[in-house]
Amino acid sequence: MNTTKKLFIFALAAFMLFGCNKDRLMSPKGDMTAGLPAKPHATIPVDENGLITKLYLSKDTLWKINGVAFVKPGTTLTIQEGTFIVSGETKPYYDEETDLTHHIKGVLVVPKNAKIMAIGTATEPIVFTSDKAAGERNTGDFGGVVLLGNAMINPGTARIEGIPKPLNVDVDYGGQNDADNSGVLKYVRIEFAGYNLSQDNEINGLTCGGVGNGTTLENIQVSWGRDDAFEFFGGSVNAKYLVAISTDDDDYDFDFGYSGTIQYALSLKDPQSTNSLD
């Protein structure tokens, strides 16, 4: 089979796999028919430092992230297939670098030496999305997902962008272990994400900082993001079957010597979305 046919089949399959939410490919202010599932709501519990204390999230509950929630290093957060995770309450965070206070919600961070096991299926993807009703959702409603690892980056180590300083959790990334394993994201959708702290200091849909090739990233769709869909800061993680739809900035951004491979990546811009209006 030639390359053109393979790409066409992949594109068609991608939209079939992720089309179960019935959202139409149009502006987030348009006719969004999916809405959120009718399930009990609960907030992901965290301690005083924002470290998650419940390490299994089941699909029978719609889970909310208040502010920024961190998986504790040395632990693994497991998310059941079909689970929806949305923004909860906004929390203020003071950034000593800019002397500004940012009000952020819905950010999940997997620091170095922590793992996430988010393994959805084609019929039951795991969805990170807006907490608003269908037809009212917009870019920046959800914060984003951030993975940090110990793989090599050009500066050696760095602090991830998009997270204010200071925090009581280490959000540096980079090291010498290209085989580092941050877990699995498979059949995952991240929608309406993004937050801009300052110029070139943003939360993307999926941010990977120094993530190693022991990590699995497959069948991931990022839609209607305020900044990039996928950004890789160094690291060696390999990814395949990625879909970026109508993001404000880059669909795929690479910094600090990313050395992994990406197979089958698709981008689609929406002329009604904000990325086309700049």
PASEBA-1860 file (N, C-alpha, C; in nm, 3 decimals):
! residues 278
1> MNTTKKLF> 0.085/-0.118/0.000/0.000/0.000/0.000/0.090/0.124/0.000 ~ 0.060/0.223/-0.087/0.146/0.340/-0.093/0.122/0.434/0.025 ~ 0.212/0.529/0.040/0.208/0.618/0.157/0.082/0.702/0.161 ~ 0.038/0.751/0.046/-0.083/0.834/0.041/-0.204/0.758/0.092 ~ -0.217/0.634/0.050/-0.330/0.554/0.095/-0.322/0.527/0.245 ~ -0.202/0.501/0.294/-0.186/0.476/0.436/-0.228/0.598/0.518 ~ -0.185/0.717/0.474/-0.219/0.838/0.547/-0.368/0.865/0.543 ~ -0.429/0.839/0.429/-0.574/0.859/0.418/-0.648/0.766/0.513
9> IFALAAFM> -0.607/0.639/0.516/-0.673/0.543/0.604/-0.653/0.583/0.749 ~ -0.531/0.630/0.783/-0.506/0.674/0.921/-0.596/0.792/0.957 ~ -0.605/0.890/0.868/-0.687/1.008/0.897/-0.833/0.970/0.918 ~ -0.883/0.882/0.831/-1.021/0.838/0.845/-1.041/0.763/0.974 ~ -0.947/0.673/1.006/-0.958/0.595/1.129/-0.952/0.684/1.251 ~ -0.865/0.785/1.246/-0.851/0.875/1.361/-0.982/0.944/1.393 ~ -1.049/0.996/1.292/-1.175/1.066/1.318/-1.284/0.969/1.360 ~ -1.278/0.846/1.310/-1.374/0.746/1.356/-1.350/0.711/1.502
17> LFGCNKDR> -1.222/0.696/1.539/-1.189/0.657/1.676/-1.228/0.765/1.775 ~ -1.204/0.890/1.738/-1.226/0.998/1.832/-1.359/1.067/1.808 ~ -1.439/1.018/1.716/-1.564/1.083/1.684/-1.678/1.047/1.775 ~ -1.650/0.962/1.876/-1.758/0.915/1.960/-1.818/1.026/2.046 ~ -1.750/1.140/2.057/-1.809/1.249/2.134/-1.907/1.332/2.052 ~ -1.917/1.306/1.922/-2.012/1.369/1.831/-1.990/1.519/1.814 ~ -1.876/1.569/1.862/-1.845/1.710/1.839/-1.821/1.732/1.690 ~ -1.865/1.843/1.638/-1.844/1.876/1.498/-1.717/1.958/1.483
25> LMSPKGDM> -1.653/1.946/1.368/-1.528/2.017/1.346/-1.559/2.162/1.309 ~ -1.583/2.242/1.410/-1.613/2.382/1.388/-1.573/2.460/1.512 ~ -1.597/2.586/1.511/-1.559/2.671/1.623/-1.615/2.617/1.755 ~ -1.536/2.628/1.864/-1.589/2.585/1.993/-1.717/2.656/2.034 ~ -1.744/2.773/1.975/-1.868/2.844/2.008/-1.985/2.795/1.924 ~ -1.958/2.701/1.835/-2.061/2.653/1.746/-2.144/2.542/1.808 ~ -2.199/2.456/1.724/-2.291/2.352/1.767/-2.214/2.233/1.820 ~ -2.188/2.231/1.949/-2.117/2.120/2.012/-2.221/2.031/2.077
33> TAGLPAKP> -2.240/1.913/2.024/-2.355/1.833/2.061/-2.327/1.729/2.168 ~ -2.201/1.719/2.213/-2.168/1.607/2.301/-2.212/1.632/2.445 ~ -2.166/1.742/2.505/-2.192/1.762/2.646/-2.111/1.665/2.731 ~ -2.132/1.670/2.861/-2.062/1.582/2.953/-2.153/1.468/2.996 ~ -2.097/1.352/3.027/-2.181/1.240/3.068/-2.252/1.269/3.200 ~ -2.370/1.214/3.213/-2.449/1.234/3.335/-2.400/1.136/3.441 ~ -2.299/1.180/3.516/-2.240/1.097/3.620/-2.217/1.182/3.745 ~ -2.204/1.119/3.860/-2.170/1.196/3.981/-2.037/1.269/3.964
41> HATIPVDE> -2.028/1.389/4.018/-1.905/1.469/4.010/-1.827/1.454/4.141 ~ -1.695/1.450/4.128/-1.608/1.449/4.245/-1.477/1.517/4.210 ~ -1.415/1.579/4.308/-1.287/1.645/4.289/-1.174/1.547/4.320 ~ -1.073/1.546/4.234/-0.956/1.462/4.261/-0.890/1.514/4.389 ~ -0.879/1.432/4.493/-0.826/1.481/4.620/-0.674/1.500/4.614 ~ -0.628/1.608/4.674/-0.484/1.637/4.680/-0.450/1.681/4.823 ~ -0.319/1.674/4.856/-0.275/1.723/4.986/-0.244/1.872/4.977 ~ -0.182/1.925/5.082/-0.158/2.070/5.088/-0.060/2.117/4.981
49> NGLITKLY> 0.018/2.027/4.923/0.112/2.063/4.817/0.057/2.037/4.678 ~ -0.067/1.991/4.668/-0.126/1.962/4.539/-0.096/1.823/4.488 ~ -0.038/1.735/4.573/-0.008/1.599/4.533/-0.134/1.512/4.543 ~ -0.163/1.439/4.437/-0.285/1.359/4.431/-0.279/1.244/4.531 ~ -0.385/1.228/4.609/-0.389/1.123/4.711/-0.477/1.005/4.670 ~ -0.549/1.015/4.562/-0.629/0.902/4.511/-0.569/0.860/4.377 ~ -0.520/0.737/4.368/-0.439/0.696/4.253/-0.514/0.610/4.153 ~ -0.649/0.597/4.169/-0.729/0.527/4.069/-0.855/0.609/4.043
57> LSKDTLWK> -0.873/0.651/3.919/-0.991/0.728/3.880/-1.079/0.641/3.792 ~ -1.202/0.617/3.836/-1.293/0.527/3.766/-1.389/0.604/3.677 ~ -1.440/0.537/3.577/-1.526/0.602/3.478/-1.667/0.627/3.528 ~ -1.702/0.575/3.646/-1.837/0.598/3.697/-1.853/0.736/3.760 ~ -1.744/0.812/3.763/-1.744/0.947/3.821/-1.683/1.044/3.722 ~ -1.737/1.166/3.715/-1.676/1.274/3.639/-1.583/1.348/3.734 ~ -1.452/1.343/3.706/-1.351/1.393/3.798/-1.311/1.535/3.763 ~ -1.295/1.619/3.866/-1.256/1.758/3.848/-1.117/1.782/3.907
65> INGVAFVK> -1.038/1.866/3.837/-0.906/1.906/3.887/-0.914/2.050/3.932 ~ -0.898/2.073/4.060/-0.889/2.209/4.113/-0.747/2.260/4.097 ~ -0.729/2.373/4.030/-0.596/2.429/4.015/-0.502/2.335/3.943 ~ -0.382/2.314/3.999/-0.281/2.224/3.943/-0.268/2.103/4.035 ~ -0.283/1.984/3.980/-0.271/1.860/4.057/-0.151/1.781/4.007 ~ -0.071/1.728/4.101/0.052/1.657/4.068/0.042/1.511/4.111 ~ 0.089/1.422/4.024/0.107/1.283/4.066/0.233/1.278/4.152 ~ 0.226/1.218/4.268/0.339/1.214/4.360/0.452/1.127/4.302
73> PGTTLTIQ> 0.574/1.178/4.300/0.687/1.095/4.255/0.693/0.963/4.333 ~ 0.718/0.855/4.258/0.720/0.722/4.318/0.586/0.653/4.315 ~ 0.481/0.721/4.265/0.348/0.660/4.255/0.300/0.662/4.110 ~ 0.192/0.588/4.086/0.132/0.579/3.952/-0.016/0.614/3.961 ~ -0.059/0.709/3.880/-0.200/0.743/3.868/-0.259/0.660/3.755 ~ -0.362/0.581/3.786/-0.429/0.497/3.686/-0.567/0.554/3.658 ~ -0.599/0.570/3.530/-0.728/0.625/3.490/-0.798/0.521/3.404 ~ -0.918/0.483/3.442/-0.993/0.380/3.372/-1.039/0.430/3.235
81> EGTFIVSG> -1.049/0.340/3.140/-1.101/0.376/3.008/-1.242/0.434/3.022 ~ -1.272/0.535/2.938/-1.404/0.597/2.941/-1.420/0.706/3.045 ~ -1.313/0.740/3.117/-1.321/0.840/3.223/-1.312/0.982/3.165 ~ -1.394/1.073/3.217/-1.389/1.214/3.183/-1.327/1.291/3.299 ~ -1.232/1.381/3.266/-1.168/1.467/3.366/-1.182/1.611/3.318 ~ -1.234/1.698/3.405/-1.262/1.836/3.366/-1.200/1.932/3.467 ~ -1.204/2.060/3.433/-1.156/2.163/3.525/-1.250/2.175/3.643 ~ -1.191/2.196/3.760/-1.269/2.224/3.880/-1.258/2.371/3.916
89> ETKPYYDE> -1.225/2.399/4.042/-1.213/2.536/4.088/-1.081/2.598/4.043 ~ -1.085/2.727/4.016/-0.964/2.801/3.984/-0.889/2.835/4.112 ~ -0.755/2.818/4.109/-0.673/2.851/4.225/-0.569/2.956/4.187 ~ -0.538/3.047/4.280/-0.436/3.148/4.251/-0.295/3.093/4.278 ~ -0.201/3.127/4.190/-0.062/3.088/4.206/0.026/3.210/4.181 ~ 0.110/3.243/4.278/0.199/3.356/4.262/0.326/3.312/4.188 ~ 0.365/3.390/4.088/0.484/3.362/4.009/0.591/3.464/4.044 ~ 0.695/3.419/4.114/0.798/3.512/4.161/0.881/3.570/4.047
97> ETDLTHHI> 0.885/3.502/3.933/0.964/3.553/3.820/0.901/3.676/3.757 ~ 0.768/3.677/3.751/0.698/3.788/3.687/0.627/3.879/3.787 ~ 0.625/3.839/3.916/0.555/3.914/4.020/0.407/3.926/3.986 ~ 0.352/3.821/3.927/0.211/3.817/3.892/0.144/3.698/3.958 ~ 0.016/3.711/3.983/-0.063/3.598/4.034/-0.150/3.545/3.921 ~ -0.140/3.415/3.896/-0.216/3.351/3.789/-0.327/3.266/3.848 ~ -0.439/3.267/3.784/-0.554/3.190/3.830/-0.575/3.074/3.732 ~ -0.545/2.954/3.780/-0.534/2.838/3.692/-0.625/2.727/3.742
105> KGVLVVPK> -0.677/2.648/3.649/-0.755/2.530/3.685/-0.732/2.421/3.581 ~ -0.749/2.298/3.625/-0.750/2.187/3.532/-0.616/2.150/3.473 ~ -0.508/2.154/3.552/-0.376/2.115/3.502/-0.332/1.987/3.574 ~ -0.301/1.884/3.498/-0.249/1.760/3.554/-0.102/1.749/3.519 ~ -0.016/1.738/3.621/0.128/1.729/3.601/0.177/1.594/3.653 ~ 0.253/1.523/3.569/0.318/1.398/3.607/0.467/1.427/3.616 ~ 0.520/1.455/3.736/0.661/1.494/3.749/0.756/1.376/3.724 ~ 0.885/1.406/3.728/0.986/1.301/3.719/0.961/1.196/3.828
113> NAKIMAIG> 0.984/1.069/3.788/0.974/0.954/3.881/0.831/0.925/3.923 ~ 0.733/0.988/3.860/0.593/0.950/3.874/0.546/0.893/3.741 ~ 0.432/0.824/3.743/0.379/0.765/3.620/0.229/0.788/3.611 ~ 0.181/0.782/3.487/0.038/0.782/3.460/0.006/0.663/3.371 ~ -0.102/0.594/3.402/-0.150/0.485/3.317/-0.292/0.523/3.274 ~ -0.299/0.592/3.161/-0.427/0.638/3.106/-0.449/0.562/2.976 ~ -0.510/0.446/2.986/-0.525/0.357/2.871/-0.673/0.348/2.837 ~ -0.714/0.428/2.740/-0.850/0.421/2.691/-0.862/0.319/2.580
121> TATEPIVF> -0.976/0.318/2.515/-0.998/0.231/2.400/-1.060/0.314/2.288 ~ -1.072/0.255/2.171/-1.132/0.326/2.058/-1.276/0.366/2.087 ~ -1.347/0.285/2.160/-1.487/0.314/2.191/-1.505/0.386/2.324 ~ -1.404/0.378/2.411/-1.410/0.446/2.540/-1.279/0.520/2.565 ~ -1.255/0.630/2.494/-1.134/0.708/2.520/-1.140/0.776/2.655 ~ -1.025/0.812/2.707/-1.015/0.896/2.826/-1.014/1.041/2.779 ~ -1.097/1.126/2.840/-1.119/1.261/2.788/-1.088/1.364/2.896 ~ -0.997/1.456/2.864/-0.970/1.575/2.945/-1.037/1.691/2.871
129> TSDKAAGE> -1.131/1.759/2.935/-1.210/1.855/2.860/-1.264/1.967/2.947 ~ -1.335/2.057/2.884/-1.399/2.170/2.950/-1.507/2.124/3.047 ~ -1.526/2.202/3.152/-1.632/2.174/3.247/-1.764/2.239/3.208 ~ -1.763/2.310/3.096/-1.883/2.384/3.056/-1.977/2.298/2.972 ~ -2.098/2.346/2.958/-2.199/2.273/2.882/-2.171/2.280/2.732 ~ -2.228/2.188/2.658/-2.214/2.187/2.513/-2.260/2.320/2.456 ~ -2.182/2.373/2.360/-2.214/2.501/2.300/-2.154/2.620/2.372 ~ -2.101/2.601/2.494/-2.043/2.710/2.572/-1.894/2.693/2.594
137> RNTGDFGG> -1.836/2.587/2.541/-1.695/2.558/2.568/-1.604/2.641/2.478 ~ -1.483/2.670/2.531/-1.390/2.753/2.456/-1.247/2.717/2.495 ~ -1.152/2.766/2.415/-1.012/2.741/2.444/-0.976/2.794/2.582 ~ -0.892/2.720/2.653/-0.849/2.761/2.785/-0.942/2.722/2.897 ~ -1.052/2.653/2.867/-1.139/2.607/2.975/-1.070/2.503/3.062 ~ -0.993/2.416/2.999/-0.915/2.316/3.071/-0.769/2.360/3.068 ~ -0.691/2.320/3.166/-0.551/2.362/3.171/-0.464/2.287/3.073 ~ -0.442/2.158/3.097/-0.359/2.078/3.009/-0.296/1.963/3.085
145> VVLLGNAM> -0.224/1.878/3.011/-0.156/1.762/3.069/-0.006/1.780/3.046 ~ 0.073/1.763/3.153/0.217/1.785/3.147/0.288/1.659/3.197 ~ 0.376/1.603/3.113/0.458/1.489/3.151/0.604/1.533/3.160 ~ 0.671/1.497/3.268/0.811/1.534/3.288/0.894/1.408/3.315 ~ 1.013/1.400/3.253/1.094/1.281/3.269/1.241/1.310/3.286 ~ 1.319/1.202/3.285/1.462/1.206/3.310/1.545/1.183/3.185 ~ 1.485/1.194/3.067/1.561/1.176/2.943/1.642/1.301/2.911 ~ 1.736/1.287/2.819/1.829/1.395/2.789/1.761/1.511/2.716
153> INPGTARI> 1.800/1.632/2.753/1.761/1.755/2.684/1.886/1.839/2.664 ~ 1.880/1.935/2.574/2.000/2.014/2.542/2.058/2.090/2.662 ~ 1.979/2.157/2.746/2.040/2.229/2.858/2.086/2.139/2.972 ~ 2.055/2.008/2.966/2.083/1.917/3.077/1.961/1.900/3.164 ~ 1.917/2.008/3.228/1.791/2.011/3.302/1.728/2.148/3.283 ~ 1.598/2.156/3.303/1.527/2.283/3.292/1.399/2.274/3.372 ~ 1.339/2.387/3.399/1.208/2.392/3.463/1.103/2.406/3.355 ~ 0.995/2.330/3.367/0.894/2.331/3.263/0.824/2.466/3.257
161> EGIPKPLN> 0.791/2.510/3.138/0.716/2.634/3.124/0.571/2.613/3.160 ~ 0.502/2.722/3.184/0.358/2.718/3.207/0.316/2.695/3.350 ~ 0.410/2.660/3.438/0.378/2.638/3.579/0.445/2.748/3.660 ~ 0.369/2.827/3.735/0.427/2.941/3.807/0.530/2.898/3.910 ~ 0.625/2.985/3.937/0.720/2.967/4.047/0.675/3.057/4.163 ~ 0.695/3.016/4.289/0.744/2.885/4.329/0.628/2.789/4.354 ~ 0.654/2.661/4.344/0.560/2.557/4.385/0.637/2.462/4.476 ~ 0.564/2.386/4.555/0.628/2.295/4.650/0.658/2.159/4.588
169> VDVDYGGQ> 0.644/2.149/4.456/0.672/2.025/4.385/0.779/2.053/4.281 ~ 0.872/1.959/4.263/0.978/1.974/4.165/0.920/1.958/4.024 ~ 0.928/2.063/3.943/0.881/2.054/3.806/0.996/2.078/3.708 ~ 1.117/2.039/3.751/1.229/2.033/3.658/1.218/1.906/3.575 ~ 1.290/1.902/3.464/1.291/1.783/3.380/1.426/1.771/3.312 ~ 1.453/1.652/3.261/1.580/1.626/3.194/1.676/1.548/3.280 ~ 1.762/1.470/3.215/1.860/1.388/3.286/1.941/1.307/3.186 ~ 1.977/1.185/3.225/2.063/1.101/3.142/1.997/0.969/3.104
177> NDADNSGV> 1.870/0.950/3.136/1.805/0.821/3.114/1.705/0.830/2.999 ~ 1.751/0.802/2.878/1.662/0.810/2.763/1.557/0.699/2.765 ~ 1.576/0.595/2.845/1.478/0.487/2.855/1.377/0.512/2.967 ~ 1.377/0.630/3.022/1.287/0.663/3.132/1.142/0.639/3.092 ~ 1.061/0.600/3.190/0.922/0.563/3.164/0.828/0.647/3.248 ~ 0.749/0.733/3.181/0.649/0.814/3.251/0.509/0.752/3.246 ~ 0.499/0.632/3.184/0.371/0.564/3.180/0.312/0.554/3.041 ~ 0.178/0.558/3.032/0.107/0.536/2.907/-0.006/0.637/2.892
185> LKYVRIEF> -0.013/0.701/2.775/-0.133/0.773/2.731/-0.175/0.707/2.600 ~ -0.292/0.646/2.600/-0.337/0.573/2.482/-0.488/0.590/2.468 ~ -0.531/0.627/2.350/-0.671/0.661/2.324/-0.717/0.768/2.425 ~ -0.658/0.885/2.409/-0.684/0.998/2.499/-0.720/1.120/2.415 ~ -0.819/1.196/2.460/-0.851/1.326/2.401/-0.826/1.436/2.503 ~ -0.765/1.545/2.458/-0.744/1.664/2.541/-0.807/1.781/2.466 ~ -0.908/1.843/2.525/-0.988/1.943/2.453/-0.992/2.076/2.528 ~ -0.996/2.187/2.451/-1.019/2.322/2.507/-0.915/2.356/2.614
193> AGYNLSQD> -0.791/2.317/2.591/-0.687/2.335/2.692/-0.609/2.463/2.667 ~ -0.516/2.493/2.758/-0.421/2.601/2.739/-0.433/2.712/2.840 ~ -0.317/2.767/2.873/-0.313/2.886/2.960/-0.183/2.960/2.931 ~ -0.191/3.092/2.914/-0.073/3.173/2.885/-0.033/3.253/3.008 ~ 0.079/3.214/3.070/0.129/3.290/3.183/0.193/3.419/3.136 ~ 0.273/3.409/3.030/0.343/3.524/2.973/0.394/3.483/2.836 ~ 0.461/3.574/2.766/0.514/3.544/2.634/0.606/3.423/2.641 ~ 0.581/3.323/2.556/0.662/3.201/2.549/0.663/3.124/2.680
201> NEINGLTC> 0.555/3.133/2.754/0.545/3.062/2.882/0.401/3.016/2.900 ~ 0.369/2.906/2.832/0.229/2.864/2.822/0.211/2.718/2.859 ~ 0.089/2.685/2.897/0.048/2.546/2.912/-0.016/2.502/2.781 ~ 0.030/2.391/2.726/-0.023/2.338/2.600/-0.126/2.229/2.627 ~ -0.177/2.172/2.519/-0.265/2.057/2.536/-0.191/1.944/2.604 ~ -0.085/1.894/2.538/0.003/1.792/2.596/0.146/1.844/2.588 ~ 0.209/1.862/2.704/0.346/1.907/2.713/0.432/1.791/2.762 ~ 0.541/1.764/2.691/0.634/1.658/2.730/0.772/1.718/2.751
209> GGVGNGTT> 0.823/1.713/2.874/0.954/1.766/2.905/1.050/1.655/2.946 ~ 1.150/1.626/2.863/1.246/1.523/2.896/1.185/1.385/2.914 ~ 1.082/1.355/2.838/1.012/1.226/2.853/1.088/1.118/2.778 ~ 1.110/1.004/2.842/1.190/0.897/2.785/1.113/0.802/2.697 ~ 1.187/0.718/2.623/1.124/0.628/2.527/1.066/0.502/2.590 ~ 1.072/0.492/2.722/0.996/0.387/2.789/0.849/0.423/2.804 ~ 0.815/0.546/2.770/0.679/0.598/2.778/0.604/0.566/2.649 ~ 0.474/0.537/2.659/0.391/0.509/2.543/0.293/0.624/2.519
217> LENIQVSW> 0.300/0.683/2.400/0.204/0.786/2.358/0.143/0.741/2.226 ~ 0.017/0.703/2.227/-0.047/0.652/2.107/-0.194/0.694/2.103 ~ -0.241/0.725/1.983/-0.383/0.757/1.962/-0.428/0.870/2.056 ~ -0.367/0.986/2.036/-0.398/1.103/2.120/-0.445/1.216/2.030 ~ -0.556/1.276/2.067/-0.611/1.390/1.992/-0.616/1.512/2.083 ~ -0.563/1.625/2.035/-0.572/1.752/2.107/-0.651/1.850/2.019 ~ -0.759/1.904/2.074/-0.850/1.987/1.995/-0.876/2.121/2.062 ~ -0.883/2.228/1.980/-0.924/2.361/2.022/-0.842/2.412/2.141
225> GRDDAFEF> -0.711/2.400/2.131/-0.623/2.445/2.238/-0.585/2.591/2.223 ~ -0.557/2.657/2.333/-0.520/2.799/2.331/-0.377/2.819/2.284 ~ -0.291/2.719/2.306/-0.153/2.730/2.258/-0.124/2.610/2.168 ~ -0.009/2.544/2.186/0.024/2.430/2.101/-0.062/2.309/2.137 ~ -0.079/2.221/2.038/-0.143/2.093/2.066/-0.045/2.003/2.141 ~ 0.070/1.975/2.076/0.174/1.890/2.136/0.305/1.969/2.137 ~ 0.372/1.974/2.253/0.505/2.034/2.257/0.601/1.939/2.328 ~ 0.715/1.915/2.263/0.817/1.825/2.315/0.942/1.906/2.348
233> FGGSVNAK> 0.977/1.912/2.477/1.101/1.977/2.520/1.205/1.867/2.540 ~ 1.289/1.846/2.437/1.388/1.740/2.446/1.322/1.605/2.467 ~ 1.399/1.513/2.526/1.346/1.381/2.551/1.356/1.290/2.431 ~ 1.322/1.164/2.452/1.338/1.061/2.349/1.211/0.981/2.326 ~ 1.098/1.026/2.382/0.975/0.949/2.369/0.932/0.938/2.224 ~ 0.886/0.819/2.186/0.829/0.795/2.054/0.677/0.803/2.063 ~ 0.615/0.857/1.960/0.470/0.871/1.962/0.414/0.834/1.826 ~ 0.289/0.788/1.825/0.226/0.758/1.697/0.074/0.777/1.707
241> YLVAISTD> 0.017/0.805/1.590/-0.126/0.830/1.577/-0.167/0.951/1.662 ~ -0.115/1.066/1.624/-0.147/1.192/1.692/-0.233/1.278/1.601 ~ -0.332/1.344/1.658/-0.422/1.431/1.583/-0.429/1.566/1.653 ~ -0.405/1.674/1.579/-0.415/1.810/1.631/-0.522/1.884/1.551 ~ -0.622/1.939/1.620/-0.734/2.005/1.554/-0.752/2.147/1.608 ~ -0.738/2.246/1.521/-0.778/2.384/1.549/-0.716/2.441/1.675 ~ -0.584/2.431/1.686/-0.516/2.494/1.798/-0.473/2.635/1.760 ~ -0.457/2.721/1.863/-0.423/2.861/1.838/-0.282/2.879/1.786
249> DDDYDFDF> -0.191/2.790/1.826/-0.051/2.808/1.789/-0.004/2.684/1.713 ~ 0.112/2.632/1.745/0.168/2.519/1.670/0.090/2.391/1.699 ~ 0.081/2.307/1.598/0.024/2.175/1.620/0.127/2.083/1.685 ~ 0.252/2.092/1.636/0.361/2.010/1.690/0.482/2.102/1.705 ~ 0.530/2.117/1.829/0.641/2.207/1.857/0.753/2.128/1.924 ~ 0.879/2.155/1.884/0.993/2.079/1.934/1.102/2.175/1.981 ~ 1.154/2.151/2.102/1.259/2.234/2.159/1.361/2.146/2.230 ~ 1.479/2.202/2.255/1.579/2.141/2.342/1.624/2.003/2.297
257> GYSGTIQY> 1.627/1.979/2.164/1.687/1.858/2.114/1.604/1.732/2.126 ~ 1.477/1.741/2.092/1.393/1.620/2.092/1.452/1.516/1.998 ~ 1.464/1.391/2.043/1.531/1.286/1.965/1.443/1.164/1.939 ~ 1.314/1.173/1.971/1.225/1.061/1.945/1.175/1.061/1.802 ~ 1.080/0.973/1.776/1.018/0.964/1.644/0.866/0.976/1.659 ~ 0.803/1.033/1.557/0.657/1.042/1.554/0.609/0.979/1.424 ~ 0.521/0.883/1.436/0.464/0.816/1.320/0.316/0.852/1.309 ~ 0.276/0.895/1.191/0.135/0.920/1.162/0.080/1.033/1.249
265> ALSLKDPQ> 0.110/1.154/1.211/0.060/1.273/1.280/-0.022/1.355/1.183 ~ -0.138/1.398/1.227/-0.233/1.470/1.142/-0.266/1.605/1.204 ~ -0.273/1.709/1.121/-0.314/1.842/1.166/-0.432/1.889/1.083 ~ -0.527/1.952/1.148/-0.642/2.007/1.077/-0.675/2.142/1.138 ~ -0.677/2.248/1.056/-0.712/2.381/1.103/-0.858/2.411/1.069 ~ -0.924/2.481/1.159/-1.064/2.519/1.142/-1.068/2.668/1.108 ~ -1.118/2.708/0.991/-1.117/2.850/0.955/-1.201/2.937/1.049 ~ -1.290/2.878/1.127/-1.369/2.956/1.222/-1.307/2.965/1.359
273> STNSLD> -1.198/2.892/1.380/-1.139/2.890/1.513/-1.042/3.005/1.529 ~ -1.001/3.030/1.653/-0.922/3.151/1.682/-0.785/3.149/1.619 ~ -0.732/3.029/1.589/-0.598/3.024/1.531/-0.594/3.093/1.395 ~ -0.706/3.104/1.328/-0.710/3.162/1.195/-0.736/3.312/1.196 ~ -0.755/3.369/1.314/-0.795/3.509/1.322/-0.683/3.603/1.362 ~ -0.563/3.549/1.388/-0.450/3.633/1.428/-0.393/3.707/1.308
END
